[in-house]
């Protein structure tokens, strides 16, 4: 390998270092600061109710964000957004007709099944069966709903800031990984 390849690698490393520093100073730190300020504002404005671990809904839920490692890079997958988009396309199929598989539309057409319990016959609707099946599986739910259905706007903006911070962290890890590869390459060139 020639000296020009080493110079190009060092130049690329300096560019990545600059990107990393700008990411930390211009995006990550302000997002964390804004999130913490909005979170404190929500606690202050709400008075007696505090938004902390004591007020969480402690039922099991599926994580809404997932970090995926593919093709030597990390990426962030938003399961909640994917689920909302999937439900939206199921409710509004491309041909303009309503989906025949949507259980909410066909509530009036539910079939009732007969089940025997200890020799007694009881009628159980399809909706009841579906609800029983759904409650046994952990749900995918927006984490902010753990504090209740109606939350202050400042708590929602805090969540948005922390989600942006998570995206920034994933980007930082990718930059660090690339910088580490370049450093090892530069060290091998100088030996």
Order of alpha helices (4+ residues) and beta strands (2+ residues): alpha-alpha-beta-beta-beta-alpha-beta-beta-alpha-beta-alpha
